[in-house]
Amino acid sequence: MRLADLYLLYAETLNEAEDTEENRILAMAYLDKVRDRAGLKGVEESWTKYSSNPTKFKSQKGLRDIIQQERMIELCLEGQRFWDIRRWKIAIQLYQTPIQSWDLTQRESKYYYRKRTIASPSFGLKDYFWPIRDYEILINPNMEQNLGWKINK
């Protein structure tokens, strides 16, 4: 676990814990530490000067979006996004969209650049949790299977 990850998690926690100006200021201070290390300007300055929505950081939802974007960028290819998407409960929206690509099997450019669906993933409520192994449920009659999963007896 990296220090930047902890700073981003703390900023997220502050923003979600209570919708106050004090929490937003402190959350932005931790975001700014991560951005400063990367050589970027702070959240307030960046969003005020360079954004089409210069007051986004002033609301809880806006700051939530900024924090999620910062996590996606800072922790790219570190395996955190999988868990973030589930924690934020946005997996159903993200994983229900068909995955498209160019038609790479074609030789002529007029056909090559056609969009083609290469996968149609599905994600339901039950997919937020993995099933509890059947053996664990059989040896403990008080344990119940997670929502959406069945016990194979």
C-alpha positions as CSV (number, residue, x, y, z in Angstrom):
1,M,0.0,0.0,0.0
2,R,1.3,3.4,-0.9
3,L,1.1,6.6,1.0
4,A,-0.8,8.2,-1.9
5,D,-3.4,5.5,-1.6
6,L,-3.8,6.2,2.1
7,Y,-4.1,10.0,1.4
8,L,-6.8,9.3,-1.2
9,L,-8.7,6.9,1.0
10,Y,-8.6,9.5,3.9
11,A,-9.8,12.3,1.5
12,E,-12.7,10.0,0.4
13,T,-13.5,9.2,4.0
14,L,-13.6,12.8,5.1
15,N,-15.8,13.7,2.1
16,E,-18.3,10.9,2.8
17,A,-18.3,11.2,6.7
18,E,-20.0,14.5,6.9
19,D,-20.9,17.1,4.3
20,T,-19.1,20.1,5.9
21,E,-16.8,22.8,4.6
22,E,-14.2,21.8,7.1
23,N,-14.1,18.2,5.9
24,R,-14.0,19.3,2.2
25,I,-11.0,21.6,3.0
26,L,-9.2,18.9,4.8
27,A,-10.0,16.3,2.1
28,M,-8.6,18.7,-0.6
29,A,-5.4,19.2,1.5
30,Y,-4.8,15.5,1.2
31,L,-5.6,15.4,-2.5
32,D,-3.2,18.3,-2.9
33,K,-0.4,16.3,-1.3
34,V,-0.8,13.6,-3.9
35,R,-1.1,16.1,-6.7
36,D,1.9,18.1,-5.4
37,R,4.1,15.0,-5.5
38,A,3.1,14.6,-9.2
39,G,4.0,18.2,-9.9
40,L,0.4,19.3,-10.3
41,K,-1.4,22.4,-8.9
42,G,-3.9,21.9,-6.1
43,V,-7.5,20.9,-6.6
44,E,-9.0,24.3,-5.9
45,E,-6.6,26.1,-8.2
46,S,-6.9,23.6,-11.0
47,W,-10.6,23.4,-11.0
48,T,-11.1,27.1,-10.6
49,K,-8.8,28.1,-13.5
50,Y,-8.9,25.2,-15.9
51,S,-12.3,23.5,-15.6
52,S,-15.6,24.1,-17.3
53,N,-17.1,23.6,-13.8
54,P,-15.0,25.8,-11.6
55,T,-17.1,25.3,-8.4
56,K,-17.2,21.5,-8.6
57,F,-15.0,20.9,-5.6
58,K,-17.4,23.0,-3.4
59,S,-20.1,20.2,-3.2
60,Q,-19.9,16.8,-1.6
61,K,-20.9,15.1,-4.9
62,G,-18.5,17.2,-6.9
63,L,-15.6,16.4,-4.6
64,R,-16.6,12.7,-4.6
65,D,-16.2,12.8,-8.4
66,I,-12.8,14.5,-8.2
67,I,-11.6,12.0,-5.6
68,Q,-12.7,9.1,-7.7
69,Q,-11.0,10.6,-10.8
70,E,-7.8,11.2,-8.8
71,R,-7.8,7.5,-7.5
72,M,-8.3,6.2,-11.1
73,I,-5.3,8.3,-12.3
74,E,-2.9,7.9,-9.4
75,L,-3.5,4.2,-8.9
76,C,-3.7,3.2,-12.5
77,L,-2.6,-0.4,-13.2
78,E,-2.2,-1.1,-9.4
79,G,-5.3,-3.3,-9.1
80,Q,-7.3,-0.9,-7.0
81,R,-10.0,0.1,-9.5
82,F,-11.6,-3.4,-9.1
83,W,-12.2,-2.7,-5.4
84,D,-13.0,1.0,-5.8
85,I,-15.8,0.3,-8.3
86,R,-17.4,-2.2,-5.9
87,R,-17.0,0.1,-2.9
88,W,-18.6,3.0,-4.8
89,K,-21.4,0.6,-5.9
90,I,-21.1,1.7,-9.6
91,A,-20.2,-1.7,-11.0
92,I,-23.6,-2.4,-12.4
93,Q,-23.5,0.8,-14.5
94,L,-19.9,0.3,-15.7
95,Y,-20.1,-3.5,-16.3
96,Q,-23.4,-3.5,-18.2
97,T,-22.0,-1.6,-21.2
98,P,-21.1,-3.6,-24.2
99,I,-17.3,-3.5,-25.0
100,Q,-16.7,-2.2,-28.5
101,S,-13.6,-2.2,-30.8
102,W,-12.7,-1.7,-34.4
103,D,-13.3,-4.7,-36.6
104,L,-9.7,-5.9,-36.6
105,T,-10.4,-8.9,-38.8
106,Q,-11.0,-6.7,-41.9
107,R,-8.3,-5.8,-44.4
108,E,-9.8,-2.8,-46.0
109,S,-9.9,0.5,-44.0
110,K,-13.5,1.2,-44.8
111,Y,-14.4,-2.0,-42.9
112,Y,-11.6,-2.0,-40.4
113,Y,-12.9,1.2,-38.7
114,R,-16.4,-0.1,-38.1
115,K,-17.4,-0.5,-34.5
116,R,-17.9,-4.0,-33.5
117,T,-19.2,-5.4,-30.1
118,I,-16.6,-7.8,-28.8
119,A,-18.1,-8.6,-25.4
120,S,-21.3,-8.0,-23.5
121,P,-20.5,-8.3,-19.9
122,S,-23.1,-8.7,-17.2
123,F,-23.0,-7.7,-13.5
124,G,-25.8,-8.1,-11.1
125,L,-26.3,-7.4,-7.4
126,K,-25.1,-10.8,-6.4
127,D,-21.7,-10.1,-8.1
128,Y,-20.8,-7.5,-5.4
129,F,-20.2,-10.5,-3.1
130,W,-18.6,-13.9,-3.8
131,P,-20.4,-17.0,-2.7
132,I,-19.5,-18.6,0.6
133,R,-18.1,-22.1,0.0
134,D,-20.8,-24.8,0.4
135,Y,-18.6,-26.7,2.8
136,E,-18.5,-23.7,5.2
137,I,-22.3,-23.5,5.2
138,L,-22.8,-27.3,5.7
139,I,-20.5,-27.3,8.8
140,N,-22.2,-24.2,10.2
141,P,-26.0,-24.4,10.0
142,N,-26.3,-20.8,11.3
143,M,-24.5,-19.4,8.3
144,E,-26.5,-18.2,5.3
145,Q,-25.3,-18.0,1.7
146,N,-24.7,-14.5,0.2
147,L,-27.6,-12.9,-1.6
148,G,-28.2,-14.4,-5.0
149,W,-26.1,-17.5,-4.6
150,K,-27.4,-21.0,-4.1
151,I,-26.2,-23.8,-1.8
152,N,-25.3,-27.0,-3.6
153,K,-26.0,-29.8,-1.2
